[in-house]
Amino acid sequence: MPERDDLLAELGLLPTWRLRQRAGMTAATTAEPGAAGSRDAEVRDGPEARVIRIAALEWRDFAADVESCTACGLAAGRKKSVPGVGDTKAEWLFVGEAPGSEEDARGEPFVGQAGRLLDNMLAALGMKRGENVYIANVLKCRPPNNRTPEPREVDACRPYLDRQIALIRPRIIVALGKSAATTLLEVDATIASLRGRTHRYRGVPLVVTYHPAYLLRSLPDKAKAWEDLLFARRTLRSAMGDDDP
């Protein structure tokens, strides 16, 4: 299976781990992911096998797999999973920390006031949600009381974000807020020290800026966020060989 082996090599998971077919498990059971199949997979998957399974998901199965995930326990307290939204062939990928209460109720990331501000920021760049833009969070379920995600929750959910990146193949990632930035970059640093530089996540240029919810509380930093977005656009154009300002 060369295509699968190439995927696993990219993820650094070779030699290939192969699940043995258990007695009584039919080929149809293993071939159709679906919601029920995904829930069964959560029970039987070991950590390595689960990562491999998620790394092979296609868009048609992605949301259902997220919906049925119970790996970290957050599903027990949320209303809806929030897999992500937007253009699945987008050049721009915006990544936040985790869903809030409004996102949890609607199943879509960055809604409410923070979402409207993000939409306005996109419009200022001549873009809009759903067109050349994909929006996601590190976590796909809301933590209780919007607390900071725990490391085990991040570890359980990161394979989903990594698969989204592999499917979308964005040209630029914008990390929205300190938590998203430090989680993706695996550093303990201030957002001030991370802004204004090009980082990389899974080989993709990554730029750090403030979270829209923070900007609602700190209006003076809106100008800095605008600078970050212009920097991200320059980074993208440079990567594509277009040096126009």
KOLTORDREN-102128 format. One record per residue: residue number from 1; residue in three letters; x, y, z of N, C-alpha, C in turn. Coordinates in nm, 2 decimals. Each point is the difference from the previous one (the first is absolute). Example, Ala and Ser with C-alpha at 12.3 -4.5 7.8 and 13.67 -1.06 7.14 Angstrom:
BEGIN
nr/rest/nx/ny/nz/cax/cay/caz/cx/cy/cz
1/Ala/1.32/-0.57/0.78/-0.09/0.12/0.00/0.09/0.12/0.00
2/Ser/-0.04/0.11/-0.07/0.09/0.11/0.00/-0.08/0.11/0.08
***
This chain:
BEGIN
nr/rest/nx/ny/nz/cax/cay/caz/cx/cy/cz
1/Met/0.09/-0.12/0.00/-0.09/0.12/0.00/0.09/0.13/0.00
2/Pro/0.06/0.03/-0.12/0.10/0.11/0.00/-0.06/0.13/0.05
3/Glu/-0.12/0.03/-0.04/-0.06/0.13/0.03/-0.01/0.01/0.15
4/Arg/-0.05/-0.10/0.07/-0.01/0.00/0.14/0.13/0.01/0.07
5/Asp/0.10/-0.08/-0.05/0.13/0.01/0.06/0.07/0.13/-0.02
6/Asp/-0.03/0.07/-0.11/0.05/0.14/-0.02/-0.06/0.09/0.11
7/Leu/-0.13/-0.01/0.03/-0.06/0.08/0.10/0.06/-0.03/0.13
8/Leu/0.02/-0.13/0.04/0.05/-0.03/0.13/0.15/0.05/0.01
9/Ala/0.07/-0.01/-0.11/0.14/0.05/0.01/0.00/0.15/0.02
10/Glu/-0.09/0.07/-0.06/-0.01/0.15/0.03/-0.03/0.03/0.14
11/Leu/-0.08/-0.09/0.06/-0.04/0.02/0.14/0.11/-0.05/0.10
12/Gly/0.10/-0.07/-0.06/0.11/-0.06/0.09/-0.05/-0.12/0.07
13/Leu/-0.09/-0.08/-0.05/-0.06/-0.11/0.07/0.04/-0.13/-0.07
14/Leu/0.09/0.00/-0.09/0.05/-0.13/-0.05/0.10/-0.06/0.10
15/Pro/0.02/-0.13/0.02/-0.07/-0.10/-0.07/-0.15/-0.01/0.02
16/Thr/-0.07/-0.04/-0.10/-0.14/0.00/0.00/-0.06/-0.09/0.11
17/Trp/-0.09/0.06/0.08/-0.08/-0.08/0.10/-0.12/-0.05/-0.07
18/Arg/-0.03/-0.13/0.00/-0.12/-0.05/-0.06/-0.09/-0.06/0.10
19/Leu/-0.13/0.03/0.00/-0.10/-0.06/0.09/-0.03/-0.14/-0.05
20/Arg/0.00/-0.09/0.09/-0.05/-0.14/-0.03/-0.15/0.00/-0.01
21/Gln/-0.06/-0.07/-0.09/-0.14/-0.01/-0.01/-0.04/-0.10/0.10
22/Arg/-0.09/0.04/0.09/-0.04/-0.09/0.11/-0.11/-0.10/-0.05
23/Ala/0.00/-0.10/0.08/-0.10/-0.11/-0.04/-0.14/0.06/0.01
24/Gly/-0.08/-0.02/-0.10/-0.14/0.05/-0.01/-0.01/0.14/-0.05
25/Met/0.11/0.06/-0.03/0.00/0.13/-0.06/0.00/-0.01/-0.15
26/Thr/-0.10/0.04/-0.07/-0.01/-0.01/-0.14/0.08/0.11/-0.07
27/Ala/0.02/-0.02/-0.13/0.07/0.10/-0.08/-0.08/0.12/-0.01
28/Ala/-0.13/-0.01/0.00/-0.09/0.12/-0.01/0.01/0.08/0.12
29/Thr/0.02/-0.07/0.12/0.01/0.07/0.13/0.12/0.09/0.00
30/Thr/0.12/-0.04/-0.06/0.12/0.08/0.00/0.00/0.10/-0.11
31/Ala/-0.08/-0.02/-0.11/0.02/0.08/-0.11/-0.09/0.13/0.00
32/Glu/-0.11/-0.01/0.08/-0.09/0.12/0.00/0.02/0.07/0.13
33/Pro/0.07/0.13/0.00/0.02/0.06/0.12/-0.12/0.05/0.08
34/Gly/-0.09/0.08/-0.07/-0.13/0.04/0.06/0.01/0.04/0.15
35/Ala/-0.11/0.04/0.05/0.00/0.04/0.14/0.01/-0.12/0.09
36/Ala/-0.07/-0.10/-0.02/0.00/-0.12/0.08/0.14/-0.07/-0.01
37/Gly/0.05/-0.01/-0.12/0.13/-0.06/-0.02/0.11/0.08/0.07
38/Ser/-0.01/0.13/0.00/0.10/0.08/0.07/-0.01/-0.02/0.15
39/Arg/-0.12/-0.01/0.05/-0.01/-0.02/0.14/0.06/-0.13/0.04
40/Asp/-0.02/-0.11/-0.08/0.06/-0.13/0.03/0.15/0.01/-0.01
41/Ala/0.05/0.08/-0.09/0.14/0.02/-0.02/0.06/0.06/0.12
42/Glu/-0.07/0.10/0.06/0.06/0.06/0.12/0.02/-0.10/0.11
43/Val/-0.08/-0.10/0.01/0.01/-0.11/0.10/0.12/-0.09/-0.03
44/Arg/0.02/-0.04/-0.13/0.10/-0.10/-0.03/0.13/0.06/-0.03
45/Asp/0.01/0.13/-0.04/0.13/0.06/-0.04/0.09/0.01/0.11
46/Gly/0.13/-0.03/-0.02/0.10/0.04/0.09/0.05/0.14/-0.05
47/Pro/0.08/0.07/0.07/0.04/0.14/-0.04/0.06/0.00/-0.14
48/Glu/0.09/-0.09/-0.03/0.06/0.00/-0.13/-0.10/-0.03/-0.11
49/Ala/-0.09/-0.10/0.02/-0.09/-0.04/-0.10/-0.11/0.12/-0.02
50/Arg/-0.03/0.07/0.11/-0.10/0.11/-0.01/0.06/0.11/-0.09
51/Val/0.13/0.03/0.02/0.06/0.11/-0.08/0.00/-0.04/-0.15
52/Ile/0.04/-0.13/-0.02/0.00/-0.05/-0.14/-0.14/0.01/-0.06
53/Arg/-0.10/-0.04/0.07/-0.14/0.00/-0.05/-0.04/0.15/-0.03
54/Ile/0.02/0.09/0.09/-0.03/0.14/-0.03/0.07/0.06/-0.12
55/Ala/0.13/-0.04/-0.01/0.09/0.05/-0.11/-0.05/-0.05/-0.13
56/Ala/-0.09/-0.10/-0.01/-0.05/-0.05/-0.12/-0.14/0.05/-0.03
57/Leu/-0.06/0.08/0.09/-0.14/0.05/-0.02/-0.01/0.09/-0.13
58/Glu/-0.11/-0.01/-0.07/-0.04/0.09/-0.10/-0.10/0.10/0.05
59/Trp/-0.02/0.11/-0.08/-0.10/0.10/0.05/-0.14/-0.06/0.02
60/Arg/-0.04/-0.10/-0.08/-0.14/-0.05/0.02/-0.02/-0.07/0.13
61/Asp/0.11/-0.04/0.07/-0.01/-0.07/0.13/0.05/0.08/0.11
62/Phe/0.06/0.12/-0.03/0.07/0.07/0.11/-0.09/0.05/0.11
63/Ala/-0.11/0.07/-0.03/-0.09/0.06/0.10/-0.06/-0.11/0.08
64/Ala/-0.04/-0.11/-0.06/-0.06/-0.11/0.08/0.09/-0.06/0.09
65/Asp/0.13/-0.01/-0.04/0.10/-0.06/0.09/0.03/0.09/0.12
66/Val/0.00/0.13/-0.02/0.02/0.09/0.11/-0.12/-0.01/0.09
67/Glu/-0.12/0.00/-0.06/-0.12/-0.01/0.08/-0.01/-0.12/0.10
68/Ser/0.06/-0.11/-0.05/-0.01/-0.12/0.08/0.13/-0.02/0.09
69/Cys/0.09/0.09/-0.01/0.12/-0.02/0.08/-0.02/0.02/0.15
70/Thr/0.06/-0.09/0.08/-0.01/0.00/0.15/0.13/-0.01/0.06
71/Ala/0.11/0.03/-0.08/0.13/-0.03/0.05/0.05/0.08/0.12
72/Cys/-0.05/0.12/0.02/0.05/0.08/0.11/-0.11/0.03/0.11
73/Gly/-0.13/-0.04/-0.03/-0.11/0.02/0.09/-0.07/0.13/-0.01
74/Leu/0.04/0.10/-0.08/-0.07/0.12/-0.02/-0.13/-0.01/-0.06
75/Ala/-0.02/-0.11/-0.08/-0.13/-0.02/-0.07/-0.11/-0.01/0.10
76/Ala/0.03/-0.05/0.12/-0.11/-0.02/0.10/-0.06/0.13/0.04
77/Gly/0.07/0.11/-0.01/-0.06/0.13/0.05/-0.03/0.10/-0.11
78/Arg/0.02/-0.03/-0.12/-0.03/0.09/-0.11/-0.13/-0.02/-0.06
79/Lys/-0.05/0.10/-0.07/-0.13/-0.01/-0.08/0.03/-0.05/-0.14
80/Lys/0.09/0.06/-0.07/0.04/-0.04/-0.13/0.15/0.00/-0.02
81/Ser/0.05/-0.09/-0.08/0.14/0.01/-0.04/0.01/0.11/-0.10
82/Val/0.12/0.06/-0.01/0.03/0.11/-0.09/0.12/-0.04/-0.08
83/Pro/-0.02/-0.07/-0.11/0.12/-0.05/-0.08/0.07/0.11/-0.07
84/Gly/-0.08/0.10/-0.06/0.07/0.10/-0.08/-0.10/0.04/-0.11
85/Val/0.03/0.11/-0.07/-0.08/0.05/-0.10/0.08/0.07/-0.11
86/Gly/-0.04/-0.01/-0.12/0.06/0.08/-0.10/0.04/-0.07/-0.13
87/Asp/0.08/0.06/-0.08/0.05/-0.05/-0.13/0.10/-0.11/0.02
88/Thr/-0.03/-0.12/-0.04/0.09/-0.11/0.03/0.12/0.00/-0.09
89/Lys/0.01/0.09/-0.09/0.12/0.02/-0.08/0.06/0.14/0.02
90/Ala/-0.02/0.05/0.12/0.04/0.14/0.03/0.15/0.02/0.01
91/Glu/0.05/0.11/-0.03/0.14/0.04/0.02/0.02/0.05/0.15
92/Trp/-0.10/0.05/0.06/0.00/0.06/0.13/-0.07/-0.10/0.10
93/Leu/0.08/-0.03/0.11/-0.06/-0.08/0.11/0.01/0.08/0.12
94/Phe/-0.11/0.03/0.07/0.00/0.07/0.13/-0.03/-0.10/0.11
95/Val/0.08/0.00/0.10/-0.01/-0.10/0.11/-0.01/0.07/0.13
96/Gly/-0.11/-0.03/0.07/-0.02/0.05/0.14/0.03/-0.11/0.10
97/Glu/-0.03/0.03/0.12/0.02/-0.09/0.11/-0.10/-0.11/0.01
98/Ala/-0.13/0.04/0.03/-0.11/-0.10/0.02/-0.13/0.08/-0.01
99/Pro/-0.11/-0.08/-0.02/-0.13/0.07/-0.01/-0.04/0.06/0.13
100/Gly/-0.08/0.11/-0.01/-0.06/0.06/0.11/-0.14/-0.04/0.01
101/Ser/-0.08/0.07/0.08/-0.14/-0.04/0.03/-0.09/0.02/-0.13
102/Glu/0.02/0.10/-0.08/-0.08/0.02/-0.12/0.04/-0.10/-0.10
103/Glu/0.13/-0.03/-0.02/0.05/-0.10/-0.09/-0.05/-0.13/0.04
104/Asp/0.00/-0.03/0.13/-0.05/-0.13/0.04/-0.15/-0.02/-0.03
105/Ala/-0.08/0.11/0.01/-0.14/-0.01/-0.03/-0.03/-0.01/-0.15
106/Arg/0.08/0.06/-0.09/-0.02/0.00/-0.14/0.08/-0.10/-0.08
107/Gly/0.11/-0.05/0.06/0.08/-0.10/-0.07/0.09/0.07/-0.11
108/Glu/0.03/0.13/0.01/0.08/0.07/-0.09/0.10/0.09/0.07
109/Pro/0.13/0.00/-0.04/0.10/0.08/0.07/-0.02/0.15/-0.03
110/Phe/0.04/0.08/0.10/0.01/0.15/-0.01/-0.14/0.06/-0.05
111/Val/-0.10/-0.01/0.09/-0.12/0.06/-0.02/-0.02/0.10/0.11
112/Gly/-0.11/0.08/0.00/-0.02/0.10/0.10/0.09/0.12/-0.03
113/Gln/0.02/0.08/0.10/0.08/0.13/-0.02/0.14/-0.03/-0.05
114/Ala/0.07/-0.10/0.06/0.13/-0.03/-0.04/0.00/-0.04/-0.15
115/Gly/-0.10/-0.08/-0.04/-0.01/-0.04/-0.13/-0.02/0.11/-0.10
116/Arg/-0.09/0.09/0.04/-0.02/0.12/-0.09/0.12/0.09/-0.01
117/Leu/0.08/0.01/0.10/0.12/0.07/-0.01/0.10/-0.07/-0.09
118/Leu/0.01/-0.13/0.01/0.09/-0.07/-0.09/-0.05/0.01/-0.15
119/Asp/-0.13/0.00/-0.02/-0.05/0.02/-0.13/0.03/0.14/-0.06
120/Asn/0.00/0.10/0.09/0.03/0.14/-0.04/0.15/0.00/-0.03
121/Met/0.08/-0.07/0.07/0.15/0.00/-0.03/0.02/-0.06/-0.13
122/Leu/-0.07/-0.11/-0.03/0.02/-0.07/-0.13/-0.05/0.10/-0.11
123/Ala/-0.11/0.06/0.02/-0.05/0.09/-0.10/0.10/0.12/-0.03
124/Ala/0.07/0.04/0.10/0.10/0.11/-0.02/0.11/-0.05/-0.09
125/Leu/0.02/-0.13/-0.01/0.10/-0.06/-0.08/-0.06/-0.04/-0.14
126/Gly/-0.12/0.03/-0.02/-0.07/-0.04/-0.12/-0.04/-0.15/-0.01
127/Met/-0.02/-0.06/0.12/-0.03/-0.14/0.01/-0.13/-0.01/0.08
128/Lys/-0.06/-0.12/0.00/-0.11/-0.03/0.08/-0.01/-0.15/0.04
129/Arg/-0.07/-0.03/0.11/-0.01/-0.13/0.05/-0.06/-0.09/-0.11
130/Gly/0.07/-0.11/-0.02/-0.05/-0.10/-0.10/0.06/0.01/-0.14
131/Glu/0.07/0.11/-0.03/0.06/0.02/-0.13/0.15/0.02/0.02
132/Asn/0.08/-0.11/-0.03/0.15/0.00/0.02/0.04/0.01/0.15
133/Val/-0.10/-0.02/0.09/0.03/0.01/0.14/-0.07/-0.13/0.07
134/Tyr/0.08/-0.06/0.09/-0.05/-0.11/0.08/0.02/0.04/0.14
135/Ile/-0.09/-0.02/0.09/0.01/0.04/0.14/-0.02/-0.13/0.09
136/Ala/0.09/-0.02/0.09/-0.01/-0.11/0.09/0.05/0.03/0.14
137/Asn/-0.01/-0.09/0.09/0.06/0.01/0.13/0.09/-0.12/0.03
138/Val/0.10/0.02/0.09/0.08/-0.12/0.04/-0.09/-0.10/0.06
139/Leu/-0.09/0.04/0.09/-0.10/-0.10/0.06/-0.13/0.01/-0.08
140/Lys/-0.07/-0.11/-0.01/-0.13/0.00/-0.08/-0.12/-0.01/0.10
141/Cys/0.03/0.00/0.13/-0.11/0.00/0.10/0.03/0.11/0.10
142/Arg/-0.10/0.06/0.06/0.02/0.11/0.09/0.04/-0.06/0.14
143/Pro/0.11/0.06/0.06/0.04/-0.04/0.13/-0.10/0.07/0.10
144/Pro/-0.03/-0.07/0.11/-0.10/0.06/0.10/0.04/0.14/0.04
145/Asn/-0.09/0.09/0.00/0.02/0.14/0.04/0.11/0.07/-0.08
146/Asn/0.02/-0.04/-0.12/0.10/0.06/-0.09/0.14/0.00/0.06
147/Arg/0.03/-0.10/0.09/0.13/-0.01/0.06/0.11/-0.03/-0.11
148/Thr/0.12/0.02/0.04/0.11/-0.03/-0.09/0.01/-0.15/-0.03
149/Pro/0.02/-0.04/-0.12/0.01/-0.15/-0.03/0.11/-0.06/0.08
150/Glu/-0.03/-0.12/0.04/0.11/-0.08/0.07/0.08/-0.07/-0.10
151/Pro/0.13/-0.03/0.03/0.09/-0.07/-0.09/-0.06/-0.13/-0.06
152/Arg/-0.06/-0.08/0.08/-0.06/-0.12/-0.05/-0.11/0.02/-0.10
153/Glu/-0.07/0.11/0.02/-0.11/0.03/-0.10/0.06/0.05/-0.13
154/Val/0.11/0.08/0.01/0.07/0.04/-0.12/0.05/-0.12/-0.08
155/Asp/0.07/-0.09/0.08/0.06/-0.11/-0.06/-0.11/-0.09/-0.07
156/Ala/-0.11/-0.01/0.06/-0.11/-0.08/-0.06/-0.06/0.06/-0.13
157/Cys/0.00/0.13/0.00/-0.07/0.07/-0.11/0.09/0.04/-0.11
158/Arg/0.13/0.01/0.03/0.10/0.05/-0.10/0.00/-0.08/-0.13
159/Pro/-0.02/-0.13/0.00/-0.01/-0.08/-0.13/-0.10/0.05/-0.09
160/Tyr/-0.12/0.05/0.05/-0.10/0.05/-0.09/0.05/0.13/-0.07
161/Leu/0.06/0.09/0.08/0.05/0.12/-0.07/0.11/-0.03/-0.10
162/Asp/0.09/-0.10/0.04/0.10/-0.04/-0.10/-0.06/-0.05/-0.13
163/Arg/-0.11/-0.08/0.02/-0.06/-0.05/-0.12/-0.07/0.11/-0.09
164/Gln/-0.06/0.09/0.07/-0.05/0.12/-0.07/0.10/0.07/-0.08
165/Ile/0.12/0.02/0.06/0.11/0.07/-0.07/0.04/-0.09/-0.12
166/Ala/0.01/-0.13/0.02/0.04/-0.08/-0.11/-0.10/0.00/-0.12
167/Leu/-0.13/0.01/0.04/-0.10/0.00/-0.11/-0.01/0.14/-0.07
168/Ile/0.01/0.10/0.08/-0.02/0.14/-0.05/0.13/0.04/-0.08
169/Arg/0.11/-0.03/0.06/0.13/0.04/-0.06/0.01/0.16/-0.01
170/Pro/-0.02/0.06/0.12/0.00/0.15/0.00/0.14/0.05/-0.04
171/Arg/0.00/0.12/-0.04/0.13/0.07/-0.03/0.05/0.08/0.12
172/Ile/-0.10/0.04/0.09/0.04/0.07/0.12/-0.10/-0.03/0.11
173/Ile/0.06/-0.02/0.12/-0.08/-0.02/0.12/0.01/0.12/0.09
174/Val/-0.12/0.05/0.05/0.00/0.11/0.09/-0.05/-0.05/0.13
175/Ala/0.09/0.00/0.11/-0.04/-0.04/0.13/-0.06/0.11/0.07
176/Leu/-0.13/-0.01/0.05/-0.07/0.11/0.06/0.01/-0.02/0.15
177/Gly/0.08/0.08/0.07/0.01/0.00/0.14/0.12/-0.08/0.05
178/Lys/0.04/0.03/0.12/0.12/-0.06/0.06/-0.02/-0.15/0.02
179/Ser/-0.11/-0.04/0.05/-0.02/-0.15/0.02/0.02/-0.08/-0.12
180/Ala/-0.07/0.05/-0.11/0.01/-0.08/-0.13/0.15/0.01/-0.05
181/Ala/0.06/0.11/0.01/0.14/0.02/-0.05/0.10/-0.09/0.08
182/Thr/-0.01/0.01/0.14/0.09/-0.08/0.08/-0.02/-0.15/-0.01
183/Thr/-0.13/-0.04/-0.02/-0.03/-0.14/-0.02/0.05/-0.05/-0.13
184/Leu/-0.02/0.07/-0.11/0.05/-0.05/-0.13/0.15/0.00/0.00
185/Leu/0.07/0.11/0.05/0.14/0.01/-0.01/0.07/-0.07/0.12
186/Glu/-0.08/-0.05/0.10/0.06/-0.07/0.11/0.11/0.08/0.07
187/Val/-0.03/0.12/0.03/0.09/0.09/0.07/-0.08/0.07/0.11
188/Asp/0.08/0.05/0.10/-0.06/0.08/0.11/0.05/0.14/-0.02
189/Ala/-0.08/0.08/-0.07/0.05/0.13/-0.04/-0.12/0.10/0.00
190/Thr/0.03/0.13/0.01/-0.10/0.10/-0.01/-0.04/0.02/-0.14
191/Ile/-0.12/0.05/-0.02/-0.05/0.03/-0.14/0.09/0.11/-0.06
192/Ala/0.04/0.09/0.08/0.09/0.11/-0.05/0.13/-0.05/-0.06
193/Ser/0.05/-0.10/0.06/0.13/-0.06/-0.05/-0.02/-0.09/-0.12
194/Leu/-0.12/-0.04/-0.03/-0.03/-0.09/-0.11/-0.05/0.08/-0.12
195/Arg/-0.05/0.12/0.02/-0.05/0.08/-0.11/0.11/0.05/-0.09
196/Gly/-0.03/0.03/-0.13/0.09/0.06/-0.09/0.11/-0.09/-0.05
197/Arg/-0.02/-0.13/0.02/0.10/-0.10/-0.05/-0.08/-0.11/-0.07
198/Thr/0.07/-0.06/-0.10/-0.06/-0.12/-0.07/0.05/-0.12/0.07
199/His/-0.10/-0.08/0.06/0.03/-0.13/0.06/-0.05/-0.10/-0.10
200/Arg/0.01/-0.13/0.03/-0.05/-0.11/-0.08/-0.07/-0.10/0.08
201/Tyr/-0.10/-0.06/-0.05/-0.07/-0.11/0.06/-0.03/-0.10/-0.11
202/Arg/0.06/-0.12/0.01/-0.01/-0.11/-0.10/0.04/0.05/-0.13
203/Gly/0.10/0.09/-0.01/0.06/0.05/-0.12/-0.07/0.12/-0.06
204/Val/-0.11/0.04/0.06/-0.08/0.12/-0.05/0.04/0.12/0.08
205/Pro/0.03/0.12/-0.07/0.03/0.12/0.07/-0.12/0.04/0.09
206/Leu/0.04/0.04/0.12/-0.10/0.03/0.11/0.03/0.14/0.05
207/Val/-0.10/0.08/0.01/0.01/0.14/0.06/-0.10/0.01/0.12
208/Val/0.05/0.07/0.10/-0.07/0.01/0.13/-0.07/0.14/0.01
209/Thr/-0.12/0.00/0.04/-0.07/0.13/0.03/-0.09/-0.02/0.12
210/Tyr/-0.07/0.11/0.04/-0.09/-0.01/0.11/-0.13/-0.07/-0.03
211/His/-0.06/-0.05/0.10/-0.13/-0.06/-0.01/-0.11/0.11/-0.01
212/Pro/-0.09/-0.02/-0.09/-0.11/0.11/-0.01/-0.07/0.03/0.13
213/Ala/-0.02/-0.10/0.08/-0.07/0.02/0.13/0.09/0.10/0.09
214/Tyr/0.13/-0.02/-0.01/0.09/0.09/0.08/-0.01/0.14/-0.06
215/Leu/0.00/0.01/-0.13/-0.01/0.14/-0.07/-0.13/0.07/0.04
216/Leu/-0.10/-0.07/0.03/-0.13/0.07/0.04/0.02/0.06/0.14
217/Arg/0.10/-0.05/0.08/0.02/0.06/0.13/0.12/0.10/0.00
218/Ser/0.08/-0.01/-0.11/0.12/0.09/-0.01/0.01/0.06/-0.13
219/Leu/-0.08/0.11/-0.02/-0.02/0.06/-0.13/0.14/0.05/-0.06
220/Pro/0.09/0.06/0.08/0.12/0.05/-0.05/0.08/-0.11/-0.08
221/Asp/-0.01/-0.13/0.04/0.08/-0.10/-0.07/-0.06/-0.04/-0.13
222/Lys/-0.12/0.06/-0.04/-0.05/-0.03/-0.13/0.10/0.04/-0.11
223/Ala/0.07/0.11/0.02/0.09/0.04/-0.10/0.12/-0.10/-0.02
224/Lys/0.04/-0.05/0.12/0.10/-0.11/-0.01/-0.04/-0.12/-0.07
225/Ala/-0.13/-0.04/0.02/-0.05/-0.12/-0.07/-0.01/0.03/-0.15
226/Trp/-0.03/0.12/-0.04/-0.01/0.04/-0.14/0.14/-0.02/-0.06
227/Glu/0.11/0.05/0.08/0.13/-0.02/-0.05/0.04/-0.14/-0.02
228/Asp/-0.05/-0.09/0.09/0.03/-0.14/0.00/-0.06/-0.06/-0.13
229/Leu/-0.12/0.04/-0.03/-0.07/-0.05/-0.12/0.07/0.04/-0.13
230/Leu/0.04/0.13/0.00/0.08/0.04/-0.11/0.13/-0.07/-0.02
231/Phe/0.06/-0.03/0.12/0.13/-0.08/0.00/-0.03/-0.14/-0.06
232/Ala/-0.11/-0.06/0.05/-0.04/-0.13/-0.05/-0.02/0.00/-0.15
233/Arg/-0.07/0.10/-0.05/-0.02/0.01/-0.15/0.13/0.02/-0.07
234/Arg/0.09/0.07/0.05/0.14/0.02/-0.06/0.07/-0.14/0.00
235/Thr/-0.01/-0.07/0.11/0.06/-0.13/0.01/-0.05/-0.10/-0.10
236/Leu/-0.14/0.01/-0.02/-0.06/-0.09/-0.10/0.05/0.04/-0.14
237/Arg/-0.01/0.12/-0.03/0.04/0.05/-0.14/0.15/-0.04/-0.02
238/Ser/0.08/0.02/0.10/0.14/-0.04/-0.02/0.02/-0.14/-0.03
239/Ala/-0.07/-0.09/0.07/0.00/-0.14/-0.02/-0.04/-0.04/-0.13
240/Met/-0.09/0.08/-0.06/-0.06/-0.03/-0.13/0.08/0.07/-0.11
241/Gly/0.11/0.07/0.04/0.08/0.07/-0.10/-0.05/0.13/-0.05
242/Asp/-0.10/0.05/0.07/-0.05/0.14/-0.03/0.04/0.09/0.11
243/Asp/0.09/0.09/-0.04/0.05/0.10/0.10/-0.07/0.13/0.01
244/Asp/-0.11/0.01/-0.07/-0.08/0.13/0.00/-0.04/0.03/0.14
245/Pro/0.00/0.13/0.05/-0.04/0.03/0.13/-0.15/-0.03/0.03
***
